[in-house]
Amino acid sequence: MKSGKSFHTIAAASLKEYVTALQESGLDGIPVAMAGAAPVVPASPTISTPVVEMLMSKDQPHESLERIRKDLGECQHCKLGKARKNLVFGVGNPHARLVFVGEGPGADEDLKGEPFVGAAGQILNRIITAMGLKREDVYICNVVKCRPPGNRDPEQDEIAACASFLLRQLQSIRPEVVVALGKFAAQTLLETKEPISRLRGKFRDFHGIPFMPTYHPSYLLRRQGEGSMEAFWEVWDDMTQVLRLLKLPVPEKNRKR
Ligand code: URA
């Protein structure tokens, strides 16, 4: 993120709009009293923004993914809306125990309207299969729902426009683990500039959900050419921690380096 505003600050700002829309429609997803307390731009960025905490609270009434997708509609909240072919909401099991969050759709995803269907998606599929899981078992989504032109990093206004939708997706699914795929998703959600090489491999807390940063599948693709399997095995080490936390069997792998 280029400016000093945190993910949670901008999420809170876009949540304010969501809360207002809920109030106007008479729906009570978030208590009205909290809506009043929601800062549009808090004086200082804080990770414990009341509305974000409220939204991610276990007491929050359940909201379906369909409902959240419907609210997004043909979203034009940021400049990515004009250029996209398809909005890429997310795919997978609405009751998934494990959610993967990437950065944003690429060209293939934009064409198909589904996350991780291109080359990086093939690598992600192999990781999921290696874990003994199927793509339909997990849920896959991105920080931003529309393709940034030329696959550049999403900008702050674009993250802001999508933040509340991502939080609502996570709140709807309430997974037992979130895996952040790559530097951008990990740094944005954890509000840190720490390099992914240091973030990966350790569980963090994301509003009560264990959160594991790991390398992006595209990074593994780029490293393949160098003949190094090291990054792949680091991802595998991260995924074995995820499997253990989920109390799922850890398939044996033969590490030839
Ligand atoms: N890279 C991402 O971060 N997300 C996708 O959906 C595809 C590629």
Boltz pocket constraint, residues with backbone or C-beta under 6 A from the ligand:
constraints:
  - pocket:
      binder: B
      contacts: [[A, 102], [A, 103], [A, 104], [A, 105], [A, 106], [A, 109], [A, 114], [A, 115], [A, 116], [A, 117], [A, 120], [A, 121], [A, 141], [A, 142], [A, 181]]
      max_distance: 6.0
